[in-house]
Amino acid sequence: MIVKRKGLSRVIYATYYSIKGLRSAFASEAAVRQEIFAMLILVPFAVYVDVTNVERILLIMSLCVVLITELLNTAVEKLCDHVSTDIHLLIGRAKDIGSAAVFVSLLLAAFIWLTILL
């Protein structure tokens, strides 16, 4: 029987599993490592650069959107690989669509950064 946690206990366990997922993605995906490294450089830069608070929020949020999209894409890829390691048309499409989502988020981030800083 699965125990449904409630209240603070649920929050603590959810946080634990979220951190576990971040560690797993960091350990297994070069793209996640690259995006976190970029964030370690760009977030302090966004704090330092002379822009409005709204622009600063947009700069940082755009980086977070890229990381969130990459994490979701990684989850889709891991699930697809678990289902089948064979080449399959629909699994290939799912992976390609996830990759396209990451690409669009990167374009959005680049657009936001260039628009604000140039």
N, CA, C and O atoms as a printed pandas DataFrame, in Angstrom:
     atom_number atom_name residue_name chain_id  residue_number  x_coord  y_coord  z_coord
0              1         N          MET        A               1    0.832   -1.179    0.000
1              2        CA          MET        A               1    0.000    0.000    0.000
2              3         C          MET        A               1    0.883    1.251    0.000
3              4         O          MET        A               1    1.822    1.364    0.788
4              5         N          ILE        A               2    0.570    2.172   -0.883
5              6        CA          ILE        A               2    1.323    3.416   -0.991
6              7         C          ILE        A               2    0.792    4.410    0.037
7              8         O          ILE        A               2   -0.411    4.649    0.142
8              9         N          VAL        A               3    1.732    4.981    0.790
9             10        CA          VAL        A               3    1.362    5.963    1.808
10            11         C          VAL        A               3    1.371    7.349    1.166
11            12         O          VAL        A               3    2.380    7.764    0.596
12            13         N          LYS        A               4    0.252    8.061    1.255
13            14        CA          LYS        A               4    0.179    9.432    0.758
14            15         C          LYS        A               4    0.619   10.376    1.866
15            16         O          LYS        A               4   -0.025   10.470    2.911
16            17         N          ARG        A               5    1.702   11.060    1.631
17            18        CA          ARG        A               5    2.198   12.000    2.632
18            19         C          ARG        A               5    1.429   13.305    2.530
19            20         O          ARG        A               5    0.938   13.676    1.464
20            21         N          LYS        A               6    1.335   13.988    3.653
21            22        CA          LYS        A               6    0.602   15.249    3.697
22            23         C          LYS        A               6    1.419   16.292    4.440
23            24         O          LYS        A               6    2.315   15.968    5.219
24            25         N          GLY        A               7    1.090   17.545    4.183
25            26        CA          GLY        A               7    1.702   18.641    4.916
26            27         C          GLY        A               7    3.186   18.784    4.668
27            28         O          GLY        A               7    3.669   18.604    3.549
28            29         N          LEU        A               8    3.903   19.111    5.730
29            30        CA          LEU        A               8    5.339   19.368    5.644
30            31         C          LEU        A               8    6.110   18.125    5.193
31            32         O          LEU        A               8    7.104   18.237    4.475
32            33         N          SER        A               9    5.661   16.963    5.607
33            34        CA          SER        A               9    6.322   15.720    5.199
34            35         C          SER        A               9    6.305   15.570    3.682
35            36         O          SER        A               9    7.306   15.159    3.095
36            37         N          ARG        A              10    5.185   15.897    3.038
37            38        CA          ARG        A              10    5.079   15.810    1.581
38            39         C          ARG        A              10    6.052   16.784    0.922
39            40         O          ARG        A              10    6.715   16.440   -0.057
40            41         N          VAL        A              11    6.135   17.995    1.460
41            42        CA          VAL        A              11    7.041   19.004    0.901
42            43         C          VAL        A              11    8.493   18.544    1.019
43            44         O          VAL        A              11    9.275   18.703    0.082
44            45         N          ILE        A              12    8.847   17.982    2.154
45            46        CA          ILE        A              12   10.218   17.503    2.366
46            47         C          ILE        A              12   10.559   16.385    1.386
47            48         O          ILE        A              12   11.627   16.399    0.774
48            49         N          TYR        A              13    9.649   15.410    1.233
49            50        CA          TYR        A              13    9.910   14.313    0.307
50            51         C          TYR        A              13    9.926   14.794   -1.142
51            52         O          TYR        A              13   10.746   14.328   -1.933
52            53         N          ALA        A              14    9.032   15.720   -1.504
53            54        CA          ALA        A              14    9.010   16.253   -2.863
54            55         C          ALA        A              14   10.321   16.982   -3.163
55            56         O          ALA        A              14   10.866   16.860   -4.259
56            57         N          THR        A              15   10.820   17.733   -2.191
57            58        CA          THR        A              15   12.093   18.431   -2.359
58            59         C          THR        A              15   13.237   17.437   -2.536
59            60         O          THR        A              15   14.104   17.624   -3.390
60            61         N          TYR        A              16   13.234   16.392   -1.735
61            62        CA          TYR        A              16   14.257   15.350   -1.833
62            63         C          TYR        A              16   14.276   14.743   -3.236
63            64         O          TYR        A              16   15.338   14.606   -3.843
64            65         N          TYR        A              17   13.091   14.377   -3.750
65            66        CA          TYR        A              17   13.027   13.747   -5.069
66            67         C          TYR        A              17   13.384   14.731   -6.175
67            68         O          TYR        A              17   13.959   14.335   -7.189
68            69         N          SER        A              18   13.053   16.003   -5.997
69            70        CA          SER        A              18   13.423   17.019   -6.990
70            71         C          SER        A              18   14.937   17.177   -7.062
71            72         O          SER        A              18   15.505   17.245   -8.152
72            73         N          ILE        A              19   15.584   17.237   -5.919
73            74        CA          ILE        A              19   17.040   17.350   -5.885
74            75         C          ILE        A              19   17.679   16.094   -6.475
75            76         O          ILE        A              19   18.676   16.173   -7.192
76            77         N          LYS        A              20   17.103   14.952   -6.172
77            78        CA          LYS        A              20   17.598   13.687   -6.732
78            79         C          LYS        A              20   17.506   13.712   -8.262
79            80         O          LYS        A              20   18.417   13.250   -8.950
80            81         N          GLY        A              21   16.406   14.251   -8.787
81            82        CA          GLY        A              21   16.240   14.357  -10.234
82            83         C          GLY        A              21   17.237   15.310  -10.861
83            84         O          GLY        A              21   17.783   15.031  -11.928
84            85         N          LEU        A              22   17.476   16.441  -10.198
85            86        CA          LEU        A              22   18.471   17.392  -10.707
86            87         C          LEU        A              22   19.860   16.764  -10.744
87            88         O          LEU        A              22   20.594   16.920  -11.719
88            89         N          ARG        A              23   20.211   16.060   -9.687
89            90        CA          ARG        A              23   21.517   15.389   -9.649
90            91         C          ARG        A              23   21.643   14.346  -10.755
91            92         O          ARG        A              23   22.682   14.236  -11.407
92            93         N          SER        A              24   20.579   13.587  -10.953
93            94        CA          SER        A              24   20.585   12.561  -11.989
94            95         C          SER        A              24   20.743   13.175  -13.370
95            96         O          SER        A              24   21.535   12.696  -14.181
96            97         N          ALA        A              25   19.992   14.233  -13.637
97            98        CA          ALA        A              25   20.090   14.909  -14.937
98            99         C          ALA        A              25   21.478   15.514  -15.121
99           100         O          ALA        A              25   22.052   15.435  -16.207
100          101         N          PHE        A              26   22.013   16.113  -14.072
101          102        CA          PHE        A              26   23.349   16.711  -14.138
102          103         C          PHE        A              26   24.400   15.641  -14.433
103          104         O          PHE        A              26   25.313   15.859  -15.230
104          105         N          ALA        A              27   24.264   14.499  -13.792
105          106        CA          ALA        A              27   25.251   13.427  -13.955
106          107         C          ALA        A              27   25.176   12.759  -15.321
107          108         O          ALA        A              27   26.193   12.304  -15.845
108          109         N          SER        A              28   23.979   12.697  -15.902
109          110        CA          SER        A              28   23.813   11.901  -17.117
110          111         C          SER        A              28   23.707   12.713  -18.405
111          112         O          SER        A              28   23.804   12.143  -19.491
112          113         N          GLU        A              29   23.515   14.011  -18.314
113          114        CA          GLU        A              29   23.281   14.811  -19.520
114          115         C          GLU        A              29   24.261   15.978  -19.634
115          116         O          GLU        A              29   24.279   16.873  -18.790
116          117         N          ALA        A              30   25.062   15.955  -20.673
117          118        CA          ALA        A              30   26.016   17.043  -20.918
118          119         C          ALA        A              30   25.295   18.368  -21.136
119          120         O          ALA        A              30   25.781   19.411  -20.698
120          121         N          ALA        A              31   24.148   18.344  -21.802
121          122        CA          ALA        A              31   23.413   19.584  -22.068
122          123         C          ALA        A              31   22.967   20.250  -20.770
123          124         O          ALA        A              31   22.997   21.476  -20.667
124          125         N          VAL        A              32   22.559   19.472  -19.789
125          126        CA          VAL        A              32   22.153   20.028  -18.496
126          127         C          VAL        A              32   23.364   20.661  -17.819
127          128         O          VAL        A              32   23.266   21.759  -17.270
128          129         N          ARG        A              33   24.494   19.981  -17.854
129          130        CA          ARG        A              33   25.719   20.543  -17.262
130          131         C          ARG        A              33   26.109   21.854  -17.951
131          132         O          ARG        A              33   26.488   22.819  -17.286
132          133         N          GLN        A              34   26.017   21.886  -19.269
133          134        CA          GLN        A              34   26.374   23.093  -20.014
134          135         C          GLN        A              34   25.425   24.246  -19.673
135          136         O          GLN        A              34   25.867   25.383  -19.509
136          137         N          GLU        A              35   24.150   23.962  -19.567
137          138        CA          GLU        A              35   23.184   25.019  -19.268
138          139         C          GLU        A              35   23.341   25.530  -17.839
139          140         O          GLU        A              35   23.200   26.728  -17.594
140          141         N          ILE        A              36   23.628   24.646  -16.903
141          142        CA          ILE        A              36   23.861   25.100  -15.527
142          143         C          ILE        A              36   25.143   25.928  -15.456
143          144         O          ILE        A              36   25.189   26.937  -14.753
144          145         N          PHE        A              37   26.175   25.513  -16.173
145          146        CA          PHE        A              37   27.420   26.292  -16.219
146          147         C          PHE        A              37   27.151   27.680  -16.805
147          148         O          PHE        A              37   27.643   28.682  -16.286
148          149         N          ALA        A              38   26.372   27.736  -17.882
149          150        CA          ALA        A              38   26.029   29.029  -18.484
150          151         C          ALA        A              38   25.251   29.892  -17.498
151          152         O          ALA        A              38   25.464   31.102  -17.424
152          153         N          MET        A              39   24.357   29.274  -16.745
153          154        CA          MET        A              39   23.587   30.024  -15.744
154          155         C          MET        A              39   24.491   30.560  -14.641
155          156         O          MET        A              39   24.273   31.664  -14.142
156          157         N          LEU        A              40   25.505   29.787  -14.256
157          158        CA          LEU        A              40   26.425   30.244  -13.211
158          159         C          LEU        A              40   27.185   31.502  -13.637
159          160         O          LEU        A              40   27.615   32.287  -12.792
160          161         N          ILE        A              41   27.345   31.686  -14.925
161          162        CA          ILE        A              41   28.007   32.885  -15.443
162          163         C          ILE        A              41   26.987   33.995  -15.718
163          164         O          ILE        A              41   27.209   35.151  -15.357
164          165         N          LEU        A              42   25.871   33.640  -16.357
165          166        CA          LEU        A              42   24.932   34.653  -16.835
166          167         C          LEU        A              42   24.032   35.238  -15.749
167          168         O          LEU        A              42   23.669   36.411  -15.830
168          169         N          VAL        A              43   23.661   34.453  -14.735
169          170        CA          VAL        A              43   22.811   35.010  -13.669
170          171         C          VAL        A              43   23.545   36.124  -12.912
171          172         O          VAL        A              43   22.976   37.200  -12.731
172          173         N          PRO        A              44   24.785   35.904  -12.466
173          174        CA          PRO        A              44   25.492   37.029  -11.821
174          175         C          PRO        A              44   25.665   38.226  -12.769
175          176         O          PRO        A              44   25.597   39.377  -12.338
176          177         N          PHE        A              45   25.887   37.949  -14.047
177          178        CA          PHE        A              45   25.996   39.036  -15.018
178          179         C          PHE        A              45   24.682   39.814  -15.101
179          180         O          PHE        A              45   24.687   41.044  -15.159
180          181         N          ALA        A              46   23.556   39.096  -15.105
181          182        CA          ALA        A              46   22.240   39.745  -15.157
182          183         C          ALA        A              46   21.998   40.594  -13.910
183          184         O          ALA        A              46   21.340   41.632  -13.983
184          185         N          VAL        A              47   22.522   40.162  -12.781
185          186        CA          VAL        A              47   22.390   40.930  -11.538
186          187         C          VAL        A              47   23.276   42.176  -11.598
187          188         O          VAL        A              47   22.903   43.236  -11.094
188          189         N          TYR        A              48   24.426   42.044  -12.203
189          190        CA          TYR        A              48   25.404   43.130  -12.243
190          191         C          TYR        A              48   25.069   44.198  -13.294
191          192         O          TYR        A              48   25.268   45.387  -13.043
192          193         N          VAL        A              49   24.568   43.794  -14.454
193          194        CA          VAL        A              49   24.362   44.718  -15.573
194          195         C          VAL        A              49   23.302   45.768  -15.214
195          196         O          VAL        A              49   22.383   45.500  -14.441
196          197         N          ASP        A              50   23.448   46.955  -15.786
197          198        CA          ASP        A              50   22.563   48.080  -15.489
198          199         C          ASP        A              50   21.293   47.998  -16.339
199          200         O          ASP        A              50   21.223   48.575  -17.425
200          201         N          VAL        A              51   20.297   47.278  -15.835
201          202        CA          VAL        A              51   18.990   47.163  -16.482
202          203         C          VAL        A              51   17.915   47.336  -15.411
203          204         O          VAL        A              51   18.213   47.343  -14.216
204          205         N          THR        A              52   16.669   47.475  -15.847
205          206        CA          THR        A              52   15.580   47.600  -14.879
206          207         C          THR        A              52   15.352   46.252  -14.198
207          208         O          THR        A              52   15.837   45.220  -14.661
208          209         N          ASN        A              53   14.616   46.278  -13.105
209          210        CA          ASN        A              53   14.312   45.032  -12.393
210          211         C          ASN        A              53   13.501   44.081  -13.260
211          212         O          ASN        A              53   13.712   42.870  -13.206
212          213         N          VAL        A              54   12.585   44.604  -14.051
213          214        CA          VAL        A              54   11.779   43.753  -14.940
214          215         C          VAL        A              54   12.669   43.096  -15.984
215          216         O          VAL        A              54   12.521   41.907  -16.268
216          217         N          GLU        A              55   13.586   43.856  -16.552
217          218        CA          GLU        A              55   14.511   43.287  -17.537
218          219         C          GLU        A              55   15.399   42.228  -16.899
219          220         O          GLU        A              55   15.660   41.186  -17.502
220          221         N          ARG        A              56   15.861   42.490  -15.685
221          222        CA          ARG        A              56   16.689   41.523  -14.966
222          223         C          ARG        A              56   15.911   40.215  -14.748
223          224         O          ARG        A              56   16.441   39.120  -14.937
224          225         N          ILE        A              57   14.655   40.358  -14.351
225          226        CA          ILE        A              57   13.810   39.177  -14.150
226          227         C          ILE        A              57   13.656   38.416  -15.456
227          228         O          ILE        A              57   13.741   37.188  -15.464
228          229         N          LEU        A              58   13.433   39.116  -16.553
229          230        CA          LEU        A              58   13.292   38.457  -17.854
230          231         C          LEU        A              58   14.572   37.727  -18.260
231          232         O          LEU        A              58   14.517   36.614  -18.784
232          233         N          LEU        A              59   15.712   38.351  -18.020
233          234        CA          LEU        A              59   16.985   37.706  -18.351
234          235         C          LEU        A              59   17.140   36.386  -17.593
235          236         O          LEU        A              59   17.483   35.357  -18.175
236          237         N          ILE        A              60   16.883   36.436  -16.299
237          238        CA          ILE        A              60   17.059   35.238  -15.468
238          239         C          ILE        A              60   15.977   34.200  -15.765
239          240         O          ILE        A              60   16.260   33.003  -15.826
240          241         N          MET        A              61   14.741   34.661  -15.948
241          242        CA          MET        A              61   13.656   33.714  -16.251
242          243         C          MET        A              61   13.895   32.978  -17.566
243          244         O          MET        A              61   13.584   31.792  -17.680
244          245         N          SER        A              62   14.446   33.675  -18.556
245          246        CA          SER        A              62   14.689   33.019  -19.842
246          247         C          SER        A              62   15.690   31.874  -19.686
247          248         O          SER        A              62   15.567   30.843  -20.347
248          249         N          LEU        A              63   16.674   32.057  -18.814
249          250        CA          LEU        A              63   17.634   30.977  -18.546
250          251         C          LEU        A              63   16.961   29.815  -17.829
251          252         O          LEU        A              63   17.243   28.651  -18.114
252          253         N          CYS        A              64   16.076   30.136  -16.904
253          254        CA          CYS        A              64   15.336   29.085  -16.185
254          255         C          CYS        A              64   14.435   28.299  -17.130
255          256         O          CYS        A              64   14.298   27.084  -16.991
256          257         N          VAL        A              65   13.820   28.986  -18.091
257          258        CA          VAL        A              65   12.966   28.303  -19.073
258          259         C          VAL        A              65   13.788   27.311  -19.884
259          260         O          VAL        A              65   13.322   26.207  -20.165
260          261         N          VAL        A              66   14.994   27.687  -20.260
261          262        CA          VAL        A              66   15.867   26.769  -21.002
262          263         C          VAL        A              66   16.163   25.526  -20.159
263          264         O          VAL        A              66   16.065   24.404  -20.656
264          265         N          LEU        A              67   16.522   25.716  -18.896
265          266        CA          LEU        A              67   16.844   24.575  -18.032
266          267         C          LEU        A              67   15.612   23.701  -17.797
267          268         O          LEU        A              67   15.707   22.474  -17.844
268          269         N          ILE        A              68   14.474   24.315  -17.549
269          270        CA          ILE        A              68   13.235   23.550  -17.338
270          271         C          ILE        A              68   12.923   22.716  -18.576
271          272         O          ILE        A              68   12.586   21.537  -18.464
272          273         N          THR        A              69   13.034   23.324  -19.751
273          274        CA          THR        A              69   12.748   22.605  -20.991
274          275         C          THR        A              69   13.724   21.461  -21.194
275          276         O          THR        A              69   13.333   20.378  -21.629
276          277         N          GLU        A              70   14.986   21.691  -20.883
277          278        CA          GLU        A              70   15.995   20.628  -21.006
278          279         C          GLU        A              70   15.700   19.478  -20.047
279          280         O          GLU        A              70   15.853   18.313  -20.414
280          281         N          LEU        A              71   15.282   19.793  -18.830
281          282        CA          LEU        A              71   14.942   18.737  -17.866
282          283         C          LEU        A              71   13.748   17.918  -18.347
283          284         O          LEU        A              71   13.748   16.693  -18.222
284          285         N          LEU        A              72   12.736   18.577  -18.893
285          286        CA          LEU        A              72   11.575   17.845  -19.418
286          287         C          LEU        A              72   11.971   17.000  -20.626
287          288         O          LEU        A              72   11.513   15.866  -20.769
288          289         N          ASN        A              73   12.820   17.548  -21.494
289          290        CA          ASN        A              73   13.300   16.783  -22.642
290          291         C          ASN        A              73   14.099   15.561  -22.185
291          292         O          ASN        A              73   13.964   14.476  -22.752
292          293         N          THR        A              74   14.922   15.742  -21.171
293          294        CA          THR        A              74   15.690   14.619  -20.629
294          295         C          THR        A              74   14.762   13.541  -20.086
295          296         O          THR        A              74   14.996   12.350  -20.292
296          297         N          ALA        A              75   13.713   13.961  -19.395
297          298        CA          ALA        A              75   12.748   12.987  -18.863
298          299         C          ALA        A              75   12.082   12.203  -19.990
299          300         O          ALA        A              75   11.916   10.988  -19.884
300          301         N          VAL        A              76   11.698   12.893  -21.074
301          302        CA          VAL        A              76   11.082   12.213  -22.222
302          303         C          VAL        A              76   12.072   11.228  -22.837
303          304         O          VAL        A              76   11.710   10.095  -23.154
304          305         N          GLU        A              77   13.318   11.658  -23.006
305          306        CA          GLU        A              77   14.325   10.773  -23.595
306          307         C          GLU        A              77   14.574    9.544  -22.731
307          308         O          GLU        A              77   14.680    8.433  -23.251
308          309         N          LYS        A              78   14.667    9.729  -21.421
309          310        CA          LYS        A              78   14.899    8.584  -20.526
310          311         C          LYS        A              78   13.732    7.606  -20.586
311          312         O          LYS        A              78   13.931    6.391  -20.615
312          313         N          LEU        A              79   12.515    8.142  -20.606
313          314        CA          LEU        A              79   11.342    7.280  -20.685
314          315         C          LEU        A              79   11.310    6.537  -22.013
315          316         O          LEU        A              79   11.011    5.343  -22.050
316          317         N          CYS        A              80   11.614    7.232  -23.101
317          318        CA          CYS        A              80   11.653    6.581  -24.413
318          319         C          CYS        A              80   12.697    5.473  -24.443
319          320         O          CYS        A              80   12.447    4.395  -24.982
320          321         N          ASP        A              81   13.857    5.734  -23.870
321          322        CA          ASP        A              81   14.920    4.725  -23.850
322          323         C          ASP        A              81   14.534    3.529  -22.983
323          324         O          ASP        A              81   14.956    2.403  -23.247
324          325         N          HIS        A              82   13.734    3.775  -21.952
325          326        CA          HIS        A              82   13.268    2.675  -21.103
326          327         C          HIS        A              82   12.263    1.803  -21.851
327          328         O          HIS        A              82   12.273    0.578  -21.725
328          329         N          VAL        A              83   11.401    2.445  -22.627
329          330        CA          VAL        A              83   10.366    1.708  -23.356
330          331         C          VAL        A              83   10.996    0.832  -24.424
331          332         O          VAL        A              83   10.631   -0.334  -24.573
332          333         N          SER        A              84   11.949    1.397  -25.175
333          334        CA          SER        A              84   12.576    0.627  -26.245
334          335         C          SER        A              84   13.880    1.278  -26.663
335          336         O          SER        A              84   13.971    2.499  -26.793
336          337         N          THR        A              85   14.888    0.443  -26.871
337          338        CA          THR        A              85   16.150    0.951  -27.407
338          339         C          THR        A              85   16.203    0.758  -28.918
339          340         O          THR        A              85   17.152    1.192  -29.572
340          341         N          ASP        A              86   15.187    0.110  -29.466
341          342        CA          ASP        A              86   15.101   -0.070  -30.911
342          343         C          ASP        A              86   14.739    1.252  -31.573
343          344         O          ASP        A              86   14.164    2.141  -30.945
344          345         N          ILE        A              87   15.086    1.367  -32.850
345          346        CA          ILE        A              87   14.683    2.550  -33.612
346          347         C          ILE        A              87   13.193    2.422  -33.910
347          348         O          ILE        A              87   12.742    1.448  -34.512
348          349         N          HIS        A              88   12.443    3.428  -33.473
349          350        CA          HIS        A              88   10.995    3.417  -33.662
350          351         C          HIS        A              88   10.564    4.809  -34.102
351          352         O          HIS        A              88   11.007    5.806  -33.531
352          353         N          LEU        A              89    9.705    4.883  -35.112
353          354        CA          LEU        A              89    9.298    6.159  -35.688
354          355         C          LEU        A              89    8.712    7.099  -34.638
355          356         O          LEU        A              89    9.108    8.262  -34.573
356          357         N          LEU        A              90    7.780    6.623  -33.817
357          358        CA          LEU        A              90    7.120    7.496  -32.842
358          359         C          LEU        A              90    8.057    7.910  -31.708
359          360         O          LEU        A              90    7.982    9.039  -31.224
360          361         N          ILE        A              91    8.931    7.008  -31.287
361          362        CA          ILE        A              91    9.903    7.371  -30.253
362          363         C          ILE        A              91   10.874    8.416  -30.813
363          364         O          ILE        A              91   11.243    9.363  -30.119
364          365         N          GLY        A              92   11.280    8.238  -32.064
365          366        CA          GLY        A              92   12.142    9.225  -32.705
366          367         C          GLY        A              92   11.475   10.587  -32.789
367          368         O          GLY        A              92   12.110   11.616  -32.561
368          369         N          ARG        A              93   10.189   10.585  -33.117
369          370        CA          ARG        A              93    9.447   11.852  -33.184
370          371         C          ARG        A              93    9.349   12.498  -31.810
371          372         O          ARG        A              93    9.523   13.710  -31.684
372          373         N          ALA        A              94    9.075   11.708  -30.785
373          374        CA          ALA        A              94    8.974   12.257  -29.421
374          375         C          ALA        A              94   10.291   12.907  -29.019
375          376         O          ALA        A              94   10.302   13.999  -28.451
376          377         N          LYS        A              95   11.395   12.238  -29.312
377          378        CA          LYS        A              95   12.705   12.801  -28.971
378          379         C          LYS        A              95   12.998   14.058  -29.786
379          380         O          LYS        A              95   13.551   15.025  -29.261
380          381         N          ASP        A              96   12.629   14.045  -31.067
381          382        CA          ASP        A              96   12.854   15.215  -31.917
382          383         C          ASP        A              96   12.010   16.409  -31.448
383          384         O          ASP        A              96   12.482   17.546  -31.460
384          385         N          ILE        A              97   10.781   16.153  -31.043
385          386        CA          ILE        A              97    9.910   17.233  -30.563
386          387         C          ILE        A              97   10.455   17.804  -29.264
387          388         O          ILE        A              97   10.428   19.019  -29.067
388          389         N          GLY        A              98   10.951   16.947  -28.371
389          390        CA          GLY        A              98   11.572   17.433  -27.148
390          391         C          GLY        A              98   12.788   18.290  -27.448
391          392         O          GLY        A              98   12.998   19.327  -26.817
392          393         N          SER        A              99   13.584   17.859  -28.405
393          394        CA          SER        A              99   14.756   18.630  -28.815
394          395         C          SER        A              99   14.337   19.961  -29.421
395          396         O          SER        A              99   14.983   20.981  -29.182
396          397         N          ALA        A             100   13.269   19.962  -30.196
397          398        CA          ALA        A             100   12.759   21.203  -30.783
398          399         C          ALA        A             100   12.309   22.172  -29.695
399          400         O          ALA        A             100   12.507   23.380  -29.822
400          401         N          ALA        A             101   11.706   21.656  -28.631
401          402        CA          ALA        A             101   11.281   22.515  -27.521
402          403         C          ALA        A             101   12.479   23.193  -26.870
403          404         O          ALA        A             101   12.426   24.376  -26.534
404          405         N          VAL        A             102   13.553   22.443  -26.694
405          406        CA          VAL        A             102   14.778   23.026  -26.129
406          407         C          VAL        A             102   15.310   24.096  -27.070
407          408         O          VAL        A             102   15.719   25.168  -26.623
408          409         N          PHE        A             103   15.309   23.820  -28.357
409          410        CA          PHE        A             103   15.803   24.772  -29.353
410          411         C          PHE        A             103   14.995   26.069  -29.312
411          412         O          PHE        A             103   15.566   27.160  -29.342
412          413         N          VAL        A             104   13.679   25.951  -29.246
413          414        CA          VAL        A             104   12.823   27.139  -29.188
414          415         C          VAL        A             104   13.104   27.931  -27.911
415          416         O          VAL        A             104   13.142   29.161  -27.944
416          417         N          SER        A             105   13.299   27.239  -26.790
417          418        CA          SER        A             105   13.595   27.946  -25.532
418          419         C          SER        A             105   14.945   28.664  -25.620
419          420         O          SER        A             105   15.096   29.756  -25.072
420          421         N          LEU        A             106   15.914   28.070  -26.294
421          422        CA          LEU        A             106   17.203   28.728  -26.492
422          423         C          LEU        A             106   17.070   29.962  -27.383
423          424         O          LEU        A             106   17.691   30.992  -27.119
424          425         N          LEU        A             107   16.260   29.857  -28.439
425          426        CA          LEU        A             107   16.007   31.014  -29.301
426          427         C          LEU        A             107   15.335   32.137  -28.517
427          428         O          LEU        A             107   15.683   33.308  -28.671
428          429         N          LEU        A             108   14.378   31.772  -27.682
429          430        CA          LEU        A             108   13.685   32.765  -26.851
430          431         C          LEU        A             108   14.673   33.458  -25.919
431          432         O          LEU        A             108   14.665   34.683  -25.804
432          433         N          ALA        A             109   15.512   32.685  -25.263
433          434        CA          ALA        A             109   16.498   33.265  -24.345
434          435         C          ALA        A             109   17.451   34.191  -25.104
435          436         O          ALA        A             109   17.749   35.289  -24.635
436          437         N          ALA        A             110   17.922   33.765  -26.251
437          438        CA          ALA        A             110   18.823   34.601  -27.044
438          439         C          ALA        A             110   18.128   35.893  -27.463
439          440         O          ALA        A             110   18.725   36.968  -27.401
440          441         N          PHE        A             111   16.875   35.793  -27.888
441          442        CA          PHE        A             111   16.115   36.977  -28.281
442          443         C          PHE        A             111   15.977   37.949  -27.111
443          444         O          PHE        A             111   16.197   39.150  -27.268
444          445         N          ILE        A             112   15.614   37.432  -25.943
445          446        CA          ILE        A             112   15.446   38.288  -24.759
446          447         C          ILE        A             112   16.761   38.961  -24.390
447          448         O          ILE        A             112   16.792   40.171  -24.166
448          449         N          TRP        A             113   17.840   38.199  -24.325
449          450        CA          TRP        A             113   19.139   38.752  -23.941
450          451         C          TRP        A             113   19.607   39.795  -24.951
451          452         O          TRP        A             113   20.073   40.867  -24.565
452          453         N          LEU        A             114   19.485   39.488  -26.237
453          454        CA          LEU        A             114   19.939   40.441  -27.255
454          455         C          LEU        A             114   19.083   41.694  -27.274
455          456         O          LEU        A             114   19.603   42.799  -27.424
456          457         N          THR        A             115   17.781   41.535  -27.125
457          458        CA          THR        A             115   16.874   42.686  -27.134
458          459         C          THR        A             115   17.159   43.620  -25.952
459          460         O          THR        A             115   17.163   44.841  -26.107
460          461         N          ILE        A             116   17.391   43.046  -24.793
461          462        CA          ILE        A             116   17.615   43.875  -23.595
462          463         C          ILE        A             116   19.007   44.493  -23.584
463          464         O          ILE        A             116   19.167   45.654  -23.208
464          465         N          LEU        A             117   20.006   43.733  -23.989
465          466        CA          LEU        A             117   21.384   44.210  -23.851
466          467         C          LEU        A             117   21.905   45.024  -25.029
467          468         O          LEU        A             117   22.898   45.740  -24.902
468          469         N          LEU        A             118   21.235   44.917  -26.177
469          470        CA          LEU        A             118   21.727   45.680  -27.352
470          471         C          LEU        A             118   20.901   46.914  -27.619
471          472         O          LEU        A             118   21.183   47.655  -28.561
